Amino acid sequence: MSITKVSDFTKDSFCFEDAVENSYGSKTIKLTACDQGPLLLKVTDCRSYGVSKSKFDKEKYSISLSLFEKSEFISVLELIEKECAKHVGRPDEKIMKCLSRKGNTPTLYPSIDDEMEMYELKGNDPVDHKKYQDKRFHVDVIVRIKGIYVSGKTTTIQVKLYEASILEEKPKVPRKRLLRD
């Protein structure tokens, strides 16, 4: 298993597997790296606003990753989105729903599942991601572009957090008080 380099990423860096349909009529198309392993991408020193529960399913969690000054990584996500949209016959649609493009800073919201492992800077044992719920921190992450989910009018690219390493918070400089006698 290897991490696909963002700097060398092209549309030939990944491939689509055959669609698998479930009994409800929705289908999933897996994405793999060219070596047939999972499509893993690394992004370093992201600001996170914490782990949060899903609005729709209280058992599922995601993490926010601010992609400020990560233009190369954003370009890779947009290329994946473009190629996936073409693959499912929706070339003009934004199907990477977990990438928020609102405001000045794009933010990625990969979901967290049982395969994910999170480590603190000075530890070798995984920690529970719920420990970081609604807490701000910096993090190095590996995300897995799992596949395309198609159901009725809904088409979305599934992005999962694969591994995370919590970085030490940068020291805060105390602000000078203005309301002093």
Backbone as a printed PyTorch tensor [residue, N CA C, xyz], in Angstrom:
tensor([[[  0.8460,  -1.1680,   0.0000],
         [  0.0000,   0.0000,   0.0000],
         [  0.8970,   1.2390,   0.0000]],

        [[  0.5800,   2.1860,  -0.8790],
         [  1.4140,   3.3690,  -0.9500],
         [  0.5550,   4.6200,  -1.1060]],

        [[  1.1650,   5.7370,  -0.7640],
         [  0.4970,   7.0290,  -0.8840],
         [  0.8030,   7.5770,  -2.2670]],

        [[ -0.2270,   8.0090,  -2.9760],
         [ -0.0450,   8.6080,  -4.2930],
         [  0.4650,  10.0340,  -4.0970]],

        [[  1.5500,  10.3650,  -4.7870],
         [  2.1380,  11.6930,  -4.6330],
         [  1.2640,  12.7430,  -5.2960]],

        [[  0.9490,  13.7790,  -4.5490],
         [  0.1220,  14.8710,  -5.0520],
         [  0.8640,  15.6300,  -6.1500]],

        [[  2.1710,  15.7930,  -5.9960],
         [  2.9510,  16.5680,  -6.9670],
         [  2.9970,  15.9170,  -8.3530]],

        [[  2.8640,  14.5950,  -8.4230],
         [  2.9260,  13.8700,  -9.7020],
         [  1.5550,  13.4110, -10.1850]],

        [[  0.4820,  13.8740,  -9.5440],
         [ -0.8460,  13.3350,  -9.7920],
         [ -1.3930,  13.7740, -11.1530]],

        [[ -1.8990,  12.7920, -11.9060],
         [ -2.5840,  13.0490, -13.1790],
         [ -3.8260,  12.1720, -13.2310]],

        [[ -4.6000,  12.3150, -14.2910],
         [ -5.7950,  11.4670, -14.4200],
         [ -5.4160,  10.0010, -14.6300]],

        [[ -4.1630,   9.7200, -14.9430],
         [ -3.6910,   8.3420, -15.0920],
         [ -3.1960,   7.7540, -13.7690]],

        [[ -3.2850,   8.5320, -12.6810],
         [ -2.8240,   8.0620, -11.3710],
         [ -3.8350,   7.1640, -10.6760]],

        [[ -5.0470,   7.0910, -11.2100],
         [ -6.0740,   6.2650, -10.5830],
         [ -6.9510,   5.6380, -11.6480]],

        [[ -7.7080,   4.6310, -11.2360],
         [ -8.6180,   3.9750, -12.1800],
         [ -9.9230,   3.6060, -11.4750]],

        [[-10.9260,   3.3190, -12.2790],
         [-12.2490,   2.9700, -11.7940],
         [-12.4410,   1.4590, -11.8580]],

        [[-13.0730,   0.9010, -10.8380],
         [-13.4430,  -0.5060, -10.8700],
         [-14.8720,  -0.6140, -11.3970]],

        [[-15.3200,  -1.8170, -11.6430],
         [-16.6970,  -2.0220, -12.0930],
         [-17.6680,  -1.6160, -10.9960]],

        [[-18.8140,  -1.0930, -11.4150],
         [-19.8450,  -0.6720, -10.4670],
         [-20.4490,  -1.8840,  -9.7650]],

        [[-20.7230,  -1.7290,  -8.4710],
         [-21.3830,  -2.7590,  -7.6810],
         [-22.7250,  -2.1860,  -7.2440]],

        [[-23.7970,  -2.8690,  -7.6270],
         [-25.1370,  -2.3800,  -7.3150],
         [-25.6910,  -3.1330,  -6.1100]],

        [[-26.3930,  -2.4060,  -5.2300],
         [-27.0090,  -3.0720,  -4.0850],
         [-28.4830,  -3.3470,  -4.3640]],

        [[-29.1750,  -3.9500,  -3.4230],
         [-30.5730,  -4.3500,  -3.6270],
         [-31.5350,  -3.1680,  -3.7100]],

        [[-31.0820,  -1.9720,  -3.3260],
         [-31.9330,  -0.7790,  -3.3840],
         [-31.7730,  -0.0130,  -4.6990]],

        [[-30.8990,  -0.4640,  -5.5570],
         [-30.6920,   0.1780,  -6.8490],
         [-29.5720,   1.1950,  -6.8910]],

        [[-28.9600,   1.5060,  -5.7540],
         [-27.8170,   2.4180,  -5.7750],
         [-26.5590,   1.6220,  -6.1050]],

        [[-25.5690,   2.3260,  -6.5920],
         [-24.3310,   1.6200,  -6.9390],
         [-23.1200,   2.3910,  -6.4570]],

        [[-22.0430,   1.6560,  -6.2900],
         [-20.7710,   2.2200,  -5.8660],
         [-19.7110,   1.8250,  -6.8870]],

        [[-18.9050,   2.8060,  -7.2690],
         [-17.7910,   2.5700,  -8.1840],
         [-16.5180,   2.8850,  -7.4080]],

        [[-15.7320,   1.8690,  -7.1010],
         [-14.5000,   2.0710,  -6.3410],
         [-13.4290,   2.7370,  -7.1970]],

        [[-12.6130,   3.5580,  -6.5430],
         [-11.4340,   4.1470,  -7.1700],
         [-10.2050,   3.4990,  -6.5470]],

        [[ -9.2230,   3.1880,  -7.3620],
         [ -7.9720,   2.6340,  -6.8580],
         [ -6.8050,   3.3800,  -7.4910]],

        [[ -5.6790,   3.3150,  -6.8230],
         [ -4.4470,   3.8490,  -7.3960],
         [ -4.0110,   2.9000,  -8.5070]],

        [[ -3.0960,   3.3330,  -9.3290],
         [ -2.6510,   2.5060, -10.4560],
         [ -2.0490,   1.1710, -10.0200]],

        [[ -1.4930,   1.1300,  -8.7940],
         [ -0.9360,  -0.1290,  -8.3020],
         [ -2.0200,  -1.0440,  -7.7290]],

        [[ -3.2970,  -0.6900,  -7.9450],
         [ -4.4720,  -1.4430,  -7.5140],
         [ -4.7010,  -1.4040,  -6.0060]],

        [[ -3.9510,  -0.5760,  -5.2950],
         [ -4.2050,  -0.3790,  -3.8720],
         [ -5.1850,   0.7640,  -3.6910]],

        [[ -5.4970,   1.0920,  -2.4460],
         [ -6.4140,   2.2110,  -2.2200],
         [ -5.7960,   3.5320,  -2.6800]],

        [[ -6.6370,   4.4650,  -3.1000],
         [ -6.1800,   5.7800,  -3.5350],
         [ -6.0140,   6.6540,  -2.3000]],

        [[ -4.7690,   6.7860,  -1.8390],
         [ -4.4380,   7.5320,  -0.6310],
         [ -3.6860,   8.8010,  -1.0010]],

        [[ -4.0920,   9.9200,  -0.3960],
         [ -3.4460,  11.2140,  -0.6310],
         [ -3.0830,  11.8390,   0.7080]],

        [[ -1.9100,  12.4490,   0.7650],
         [ -1.4300,  13.0470,   2.0110],
         [ -1.4850,  14.5670,   1.9150]],

        [[ -1.9280,  15.1930,   2.9890],
         [ -1.8860,  16.6530,   3.0960],
         [ -1.3770,  16.9710,   4.5070]],

        [[ -0.4350,  17.9070,   4.5910],
         [  0.2230,  18.1870,   5.8620],
         [ -0.1830,  19.5450,   6.4260]],

        [[ -0.0510,  19.6380,   7.7180],
         [ -0.2840,  20.8510,   8.5000],
         [ -1.5790,  21.5730,   8.1340]],

        [[ -2.6700,  20.8690,   8.2980],
         [ -4.0000,  21.4570,   8.0800],
         [ -4.5510,  21.9310,   9.4140]],

        [[ -5.2680,  23.0010,   9.3650],
         [ -6.0140,  23.4670,  10.5380],
         [ -7.3350,  22.7120,  10.5450]],

        [[ -7.6920,  22.1490,  11.6800],
         [ -8.9790,  21.4770,  11.8070],
         [ -9.7980,  22.1810,  12.8690]],

        [[-11.0780,  22.2800,  12.6080],
         [-11.9930,  22.8560,  13.5900],
         [-12.6410,  21.7640,  14.4200]],

        [[-12.1140,  20.5750,  14.2990],
         [-12.5200,  19.4860,  15.1550],
         [-13.2970,  18.3860,  14.4610]],

        [[-13.4660,  17.3320,  15.1870],
         [-14.2730,  16.2000,  14.7730],
         [-15.7160,  16.5550,  15.1050]],

        [[-16.6330,  16.2330,  14.2080],
         [-18.0410,  16.5460,  14.4750],
         [-18.9360,  15.3850,  14.0640]],

        [[-20.0870,  15.3110,  14.7290],
         [-21.0840,  14.2860,  14.4160],
         [-21.8230,  14.6750,  13.1440]],

        [[-22.2740,  13.6730,  12.4370],
         [-23.0810,  13.8890,  11.2460],
         [-24.4290,  14.4850,  11.6380]],

        [[-24.9380,  15.3760,  10.8010],
         [-26.2480,  15.9690,  11.0500],
         [-27.3560,  14.9350,  10.8860]],

        [[-27.1050,  13.9320,  10.0410],
         [-28.1470,  12.9730,   9.6930],
         [-28.0440,  11.6530,  10.4390]],

        [[-26.8480,  11.2710,  10.8410],
         [-26.6380,   9.9890,  11.4960],
         [-25.7300,  10.2150,  12.6990]],

        [[-26.2740,  10.1460,  13.8880],
         [-25.5310,  10.4680,  15.1210],
         [-24.4090,   9.4830,  15.4220]],

        [[-24.3150,   8.4040,  14.6680],
         [-23.2450,   7.4280,  14.8690],
         [-22.0370,   7.7160,  13.9730]],

        [[-22.1870,   8.5910,  12.9980],
         [-21.1050,   8.8700,  12.0480],
         [-20.4440,  10.2030,  12.3630]],

        [[-19.1420,  10.2670,  12.0760],
         [-18.3510,  11.4560,  12.3650],
         [-17.5750,  11.8680,  11.1180]],

        [[-17.1760,  13.1420,  11.1030],
         [-16.2860,  13.6600,  10.0600],
         [-15.3270,  14.6330,  10.7260]],

        [[-14.3290,  15.0640,   9.9790],
         [-13.3490,  16.0250,  10.4840],
         [-13.2270,  17.1410,   9.4530]],

        [[-13.0950,  18.3600,   9.9270],
         [-12.9070,  19.4830,   9.0000],
         [-11.4140,  19.6970,   8.7800]],

        [[-11.0360,  19.8830,   7.5240],
         [ -9.6360,  20.1470,   7.1670],
         [ -9.5820,  21.4140,   6.3270]],

        [[ -9.0650,  22.4790,   6.9140],
         [ -8.9200,  23.7370,   6.1830],
         [ -7.7780,  23.5770,   5.1860]],

        [[ -8.0700,  23.8420,   3.9180],
         [ -7.0590,  23.6720,   2.8630],
         [ -6.4490,  25.0100,   2.4460]],

        [[ -6.3280,  25.9200,   3.4030],
         [ -5.7040,  27.2170,   3.1660],
         [ -4.2720,  27.0030,   2.6920]],

        [[ -3.9330,  27.6130,   1.5780],
         [ -2.6010,  27.5090,   0.9530],
         [ -2.2330,  26.0750,   0.5600]],

        [[ -3.2130,  25.2690,   0.2300],
         [ -2.9860,  23.8840,  -0.2260],
         [ -3.4950,  23.7520,  -1.6660]],

        [[ -3.1220,  24.6920,  -2.5170],
         [ -3.6640,  24.7530,  -3.8800],
         [ -3.3450,  23.5000,  -4.6950]],

        [[ -2.1820,  22.9120,  -4.4950],
         [ -1.8160,  21.6970,  -5.2350],
         [ -2.7540,  20.5390,  -4.8520]],

        [[ -3.0580,  20.4050,  -3.5770],
         [ -3.9640,  19.3590,  -3.1090],
         [ -5.3830,  19.6090,  -3.6230]],

        [[ -5.8220,  20.8600,  -3.6010],
         [ -7.1520,  21.2110,  -4.1110],
         [ -7.2520,  20.8880,  -5.5940]],

        [[ -6.1930,  21.1560,  -6.3470],
         [ -6.1800,  20.8440,  -7.7830],
         [ -6.3620,  19.3510,  -8.0180]],

        [[ -5.7400,  18.5310,  -7.1840],
         [ -5.8830,  17.0810,  -7.3000],
         [ -7.3320,  16.6720,  -7.0190]],

        [[ -7.9260,  17.2310,  -5.9730],
         [ -9.3270,  16.9160,  -5.6610],
         [-10.2520,  17.3270,  -6.8020]],

        [[ -9.9930,  18.4860,  -7.3920],
         [-10.8260,  18.9520,  -8.5090],
         [-10.6490,  18.0810,  -9.7490]],

        [[ -9.4280,  17.5990,  -9.9910],
         [ -9.1960,  16.6890, -11.1090],
         [ -9.9450,  15.3730, -10.8880]],

        [[ -9.8780,  14.8400,  -9.6670],
         [-10.6110,  13.6100,  -9.3540],
         [-12.1060,  13.8340,  -9.5580]],

        [[-12.6020,  14.9590,  -9.0780],
         [-14.0280,  15.2710,  -9.2220],
         [-14.4310,  15.3530, -10.6900]],

        [[-13.6240,  16.0130, -11.4860],
         [-13.9150,  16.1710, -12.9210],
         [-13.9530,  14.8170, -13.6250]],

        [[-12.9630,  13.9760, -13.3660],
         [-12.8880,  12.6680, -14.0140],
         [-14.0160,  11.7430, -13.5520]],

        [[-14.3550,  11.8110, -12.2610],
         [-15.4560,  10.9860, -11.7390],
         [-16.7870,  11.4330, -12.3260]],

        [[-16.9980,  12.7340, -12.4190],
         [-18.2460,  13.2570, -12.9870],
         [-18.3840,  12.8250, -14.4480]],

        [[-17.2880,  12.8670, -15.1950],
         [-17.3250,  12.3970, -16.5910],
         [-17.6340,  10.9040, -16.6440]],

        [[-17.0470,  10.1440, -15.7290],
         [-17.2140,   8.6920, -15.7140],
         [-18.6770,   8.2810, -15.5020]],

        [[-19.4150,   9.0470, -14.7030],
         [-20.8120,   8.7010, -14.4240],
         [-21.7900,   9.4970, -15.2910]],

        [[-21.2690,  10.2300, -16.2790],
         [-22.1330,  10.9360, -17.2200],
         [-22.7280,  12.2350, -16.7090]],

        [[-22.0510,  12.8770, -15.7710],
         [-22.4900,  14.1790, -15.2400],
         [-21.3190,  15.1510, -15.2720]],

        [[-20.8100,  15.4640, -16.4750],
         [-19.5520,  16.2010, -16.5980],
         [-19.5450,  17.6170, -16.0300]],

        [[-20.6750,  18.2490, -15.9040],
         [-20.6920,  19.6310, -15.4230],
         [-21.1050,  19.7530, -13.9610]],

        [[-21.2370,  18.6400, -13.2740],
         [-21.7530,  18.6450, -11.9030],
         [-20.6130,  18.5910, -10.8860]],

        [[-20.7820,  19.3030,  -9.7780],
         [-19.8430,  19.2350,  -8.6480],
         [-20.2980,  18.0780,  -7.7690]],

        [[-19.5900,  16.9590,  -7.8300],
         [-20.0420,  15.7650,  -7.1080],
         [-19.2020,  15.4550,  -5.8680]],

        [[-18.1830,  16.2640,  -5.5780],
         [-17.4180,  16.0690,  -4.3500],
         [-18.0840,  16.9300,  -3.2730]],

        [[-19.1520,  16.3790,  -2.6960],
         [-19.9860,  17.1240,  -1.7470],
         [-19.2460,  17.4280,  -0.4420]],

        [[-18.2140,  16.6570,  -0.1080],
         [-17.4880,  16.8750,   1.1450],
         [-16.4360,  17.9720,   1.0350]],

        [[-16.3110,  18.6100,  -0.1420],
         [-15.3880,  19.7300,  -0.3220],
         [-16.2090,  21.0050,  -0.3890]],

        [[-16.0990,  21.8100,   0.6610],
         [-16.8250,  23.0780,   0.7090],
         [-15.9710,  24.1500,   0.0590]],

        [[-16.5400,  24.8270,  -0.9110],
         [-15.8180,  25.8780,  -1.6180],
         [-16.3350,  27.2600,  -1.2210]],

        [[-17.1320,  27.3260,  -0.1760],
         [-17.6910,  28.5970,   0.2720],
         [-16.6280,  29.3790,   1.0370]],

        [[-16.6840,  30.6970,   0.9340],
         [-15.7460,  31.5290,   1.6750],
         [-14.3730,  31.5420,   1.0280]],

        [[-13.4050,  32.0340,   1.7640],
         [-12.0460,  32.1980,   1.2480],
         [-11.2200,  30.9200,   1.2930]],

        [[-11.5550,  30.0280,   2.1850],
         [-10.7490,  28.8370,   2.3800],
         [-11.5520,  27.5740,   2.0850]],

        [[-11.1650,  26.8100,   1.0560],
         [-11.8310,  25.5240,   0.8330],
         [-11.6010,  24.6150,   2.0370]],

        [[-12.6200,  23.8510,   2.3820],
         [-12.5360,  22.9500,   3.5230],
         [-13.0300,  21.5760,   3.1020]],

        [[-12.2480,  20.5600,   3.4440],
         [-12.6040,  19.1810,   3.1450],
         [-13.1610,  18.5460,   4.4210]],

        [[-14.2470,  17.7870,   4.2720],
         [-14.8860,  17.1070,   5.3930],
         [-14.9040,  15.5970,   5.1520]],

        [[-13.7540,  14.9240,   5.2770],
         [-13.7680,  13.4680,   5.0950],
         [-14.4670,  12.7890,   6.2690]],

        [[-15.1590,  11.7150,   5.9650],
         [-15.8450,  10.9820,   7.0360],
         [-14.8500,  10.0950,   7.7700]],

        [[-15.2400,   9.7080,   8.9580],
         [-14.4030,   8.8570,   9.8080],
         [-15.1200,   7.5250,   9.9600]],

        [[-14.3840,   6.4390,   9.7140],
         [-14.9720,   5.1160,   9.9140],
         [-14.0460,   4.2650,  10.7780]],

        [[-14.3690,   2.9950,  10.9310],
         [-13.6180,   2.1100,  11.8220],
         [-12.1960,   1.8180,  11.3380]],

        [[-11.9190,   2.0150,  10.0530],
         [-10.5830,   1.7440,   9.5210],
         [ -9.5910,   2.8520,   9.8660]],

        [[-10.0970,   4.0300,  10.2050],
         [ -9.2520,   5.1960,  10.4580],
         [ -8.4600,   5.0410,  11.7480]],

        [[ -7.2330,   5.5430,  11.7210],
         [ -6.4130,   5.5700,  12.9290],
         [ -5.9090,   6.9810,  13.1380]],

        [[ -5.9980,   7.4590,  14.3920],
         [ -5.5550,   8.8030,  14.7470],
         [ -4.5130,   8.6780,  15.8470]],

        [[ -3.4200,   9.4160,  15.6910],
         [ -2.3220,   9.3490,  16.6420],
         [ -2.0010,  10.7450,  17.1470]],

        [[ -1.5940,  10.8100,  18.4120],
         [ -1.0950,  12.0590,  18.9530],
         [  0.3830,  12.1320,  18.6210]],

        [[  0.9350,  13.3380,  18.6610],
         [  2.3130,  13.5790,  18.2400],
         [  3.3270,  12.6970,  18.9690]],

        [[  3.1620,  12.5320,  20.2560],
         [  4.1470,  11.7830,  21.0400],
         [  3.6340,  10.4020,  21.4470]],

        [[  2.8180,   9.7960,  20.5990],
         [  2.2860,   8.4900,  20.9560],
         [  2.3100,   7.5250,  19.7900]],

        [[  2.3940,   6.2550,  20.1130],
         [  2.3680,   5.2150,  19.0970],
         [  1.0560,   4.4470,  19.0840]],

        [[  0.2170,   4.7000,  20.0810],
         [ -1.0610,   4.0180,  20.1640],
         [ -2.1570,   4.9170,  19.6090]],

        [[ -3.0840,   4.3430,  18.8500],
         [ -4.1890,   5.1510,  18.3230],
         [ -5.0320,   5.7340,  19.4650]],

        [[ -5.5900,   6.9230,  19.2150],
         [ -6.4800,   7.5620,  20.1880],
         [ -7.8910,   7.6160,  19.6000]],

        [[ -8.8530,   7.7500,  20.4770],
         [-10.2470,   7.8460,  20.0570],
         [-10.4870,   9.2210,  19.4360]],

        [[-11.0200,   9.2340,  18.2270],
         [-11.2510,  10.5040,  17.5340],
         [-12.2560,  11.3890,  18.2640]],

        [[-13.1120,  10.8150,  19.0760],
         [-14.1130,  11.5980,  19.8130],
         [-13.4620,  12.5320,  20.8290]],

        [[-12.2200,  12.2310,  21.2060],
         [-11.4670,  13.0840,  22.1200],
         [-11.2680,  14.4800,  21.5190]],

        [[-11.3020,  14.5630,  20.1920],
         [-11.0610,  15.8280,  19.4950],
         [-12.3440,  16.4430,  18.9420]],

        [[-13.4710,  16.0120,  19.4820],
         [-14.7460,  16.5560,  19.0220],
         [-14.8450,  18.0290,  19.4220]],

        [[-15.1080,  18.8660,  18.4220],
         [-15.2840,  20.3140,  18.5960],
         [-14.0600,  21.0170,  19.1820]],

        [[-12.8610,  20.4720,  18.9810],
         [-11.6210,  21.1050,  19.4300],
         [-10.7950,  21.4780,  18.2110]],

        [[-10.1510,  22.6020,  18.2530],
         [ -9.2920,  23.0450,  17.1480],
         [ -7.8740,  22.4950,  17.3340]],

        [[ -7.2620,  22.1100,  16.2210],
         [ -5.9040,  21.5850,  16.2570],
         [ -5.3310,  21.5740,  14.8500]],

        [[ -4.0410,  21.3300,  14.7430],
         [ -3.3710,  21.1430,  13.4570],
         [ -3.1170,  19.6530,  13.2880]],

        [[ -3.1240,  19.2030,  12.0320],
         [ -3.0530,  17.7700,  11.7940],
         [ -2.4160,  17.4880,  10.4340]],

        [[ -1.6620,  16.4000,  10.3620],
         [ -1.2200,  15.8170,   9.0940],
         [ -2.1650,  14.6520,   8.8340]],

        [[ -2.6590,  14.5220,   7.6130],
         [ -3.6190,  13.4610,   7.3350],
         [ -3.3200,  12.7300,   6.0410]],

        [[ -3.8410,  11.5290,   5.9760],
         [ -3.9240,  10.7720,   4.7330],
         [ -5.4070,  10.5110,   4.5280]],

        [[ -5.9080,  10.9420,   3.3760],
         [ -7.3110,  10.6930,   3.0560],
         [ -7.3790,   9.6090,   1.9880]],

        [[ -8.4700,   8.8630,   2.0360],
         [ -8.7010,   7.8070,   1.0410],
         [ -9.8780,   8.2270,   0.1760]],

        [[ -9.6410,   8.3130,  -1.1200],
         [-10.7140,   8.5580,  -2.0670],
         [-11.2870,   7.1790,  -2.3530]],

        [[-12.4180,   6.8910,  -1.7420],
         [-12.9430,   5.5280,  -1.7570],
         [-13.6730,   5.1850,  -3.0450]],

        [[-14.5470,   6.0740,  -3.4920],
         [-15.2920,   5.7610,  -4.6980],
         [-16.3980,   6.7530,  -4.9660]],

        [[-17.2260,   6.4010,  -5.9310],
         [-18.3670,   7.2250,  -6.3190],
         [-19.6300,   6.4850,  -5.9000]],

        [[-20.5200,   7.1830,  -5.2250],
         [-21.7980,   6.6180,  -4.8230],
         [-22.8740,   7.2520,  -5.6940]],

        [[-23.6980,   6.4260,  -6.3440],
         [-24.7550,   6.9040,  -7.2310],
         [-26.0720,   6.2790,  -6.7860]],

        [[-27.0470,   7.1490,  -6.4810],
         [-28.3780,   6.6800,  -6.0820],
         [-29.4010,   7.7220,  -6.5150]],

        [[-30.2370,   7.3590,  -7.4700],
         [-31.2500,   8.3030,  -7.9630],
         [-30.6040,   9.5730,  -8.4930]],

        [[-30.9850,  10.6980,  -7.9280],
         [-30.4280,  11.9840,  -8.3500],
         [-29.1410,  12.3380,  -7.6050]],

        [[-28.7610,  11.5280,  -6.6270],
         [-27.5920,  11.8040,  -5.8050],
         [-26.3570,  11.0900,  -6.3460]],

        [[-25.3250,  11.8740,  -6.5800],
         [-24.0300,  11.3260,  -6.9530],
         [-22.9850,  12.0480,  -6.1140]],

        [[-22.1580,  11.2930,  -5.4320],
         [-21.1420,  11.9160,  -4.5830],
         [-19.8770,  11.0590,  -4.5340]],

        [[-18.7650,  11.7320,  -4.3400],
         [-17.4850,  11.0400,  -4.1710],
         [-17.2860,  10.8170,  -2.6810]],

        [[-16.9890,   9.5870,  -2.3100],
         [-16.7840,   9.2390,  -0.9040],
         [-15.3140,   9.4290,  -0.5430]],

        [[-15.0680,  10.2970,   0.4350],
         [-13.7190,  10.5730,   0.9190],
         [-13.6790,  10.2260,   2.4000]],

        [[-12.7480,   9.3890,   2.7790],
         [-12.6260,   8.9250,   4.1620],
         [-11.2840,   9.3670,   4.7340]],

        [[-11.2720,   9.6520,   6.0230],
         [-10.0160,   9.8900,   6.7160],
         [ -9.3810,   8.5310,   6.9580]],

        [[ -8.1600,   8.3430,   6.4840],
         [ -7.5000,   7.0530,   6.6140],
         [ -6.5870,   7.0330,   7.8400]],

        [[ -5.7930,   8.1000,   7.9850],
         [ -4.8760,   8.1990,   9.1170],
         [ -4.6520,   9.6690,   9.4280]],

        [[ -4.4900,   9.9720,  10.7160],
         [ -4.2590,  11.3500,  11.1310],
         [ -3.2090,  11.3780,  12.2250]],

        [[ -2.3750,  12.4050,  12.1710],
         [ -1.3730,  12.6300,  13.2070],
         [ -1.5740,  14.0440,  13.7350]],

        [[ -2.0060,  14.1320,  14.9820],
         [ -2.2680,  15.4190,  15.6120],
         [ -0.9350,  16.1100,  15.8730]],

        [[ -0.8320,  17.3570,  15.4620],
         [  0.3780,  18.1390,  15.6950],
         [  0.1970,  18.9910,  16.9380]],

        [[  1.2960,  19.3480,  17.5480],
         [  1.1920,  20.2370,  18.7070],
         [  0.6530,  21.5830,  18.2600]],

        [[ -0.1850,  22.1620,  19.0780],
         [ -0.7230,  23.4890,  18.7870],
         [  0.4220,  24.4860,  18.7690]],

        [[  0.3320,  25.4140,  17.8520],
         [  1.3140,  26.4910,  17.8240],
         [  1.0610,  27.3810,  19.0330]],

        [[  2.1180,  27.8550,  19.7040],
         [  1.9080,  28.6540,  20.9130],
         [  1.1510,  29.9400,  20.5930]],

        [[  0.2420,  30.2730,  21.4810],
         [ -0.5360,  31.4910,  21.3010],
         [  0.1450,  32.6210,  22.0530]],

        [[  0.2470,  33.7640,  21.3950],
         [  0.8300,  34.9410,  22.0240],
         [ -0.2920,  35.6590,  22.7610]],

        [[ -0.1220,  35.9100,  24.0670],
         [ -1.1920,  36.5910,  24.7800],
         [ -1.3950,  37.9970,  24.2240]],

        [[ -2.6380,  38.3610,  24.1410],
         [ -2.9830,  39.6790,  23.6350],
         [ -2.8400,  40.6920,  24.7560]],

        [[ -2.3590,  41.8780,  24.4070],
         [ -2.2280,  42.9500,  25.3850],
         [ -3.6210,  43.4630,  25.7260]],

        [[ -3.9020,  43.5820,  27.0220],
         [ -5.2160,  44.0860,  27.4430],
         [ -5.3120,  45.5770,  27.1930]],

        [[ -6.4210,  45.9720,  26.6230],
         [ -6.6510,  47.3880,  26.3330],
         [ -7.4640,  48.0730,  27.4170]],

        [[ -8.2810,  47.3080,  28.1240],
         [ -9.1500,  47.8960,  29.1450],
         [ -8.4890,  47.8360,  30.5110]],

        [[ -7.4340,  48.5400,  30.6570],
         [ -6.6920,  48.5850,  31.9340],
         [ -6.7850,  49.9960,  32.4900]],

        [[ -6.7140,  50.0700,  33.7790],
         [ -6.7150,  51.3940,  34.4240],
         [ -5.4400,  52.1380,  34.1590]]])
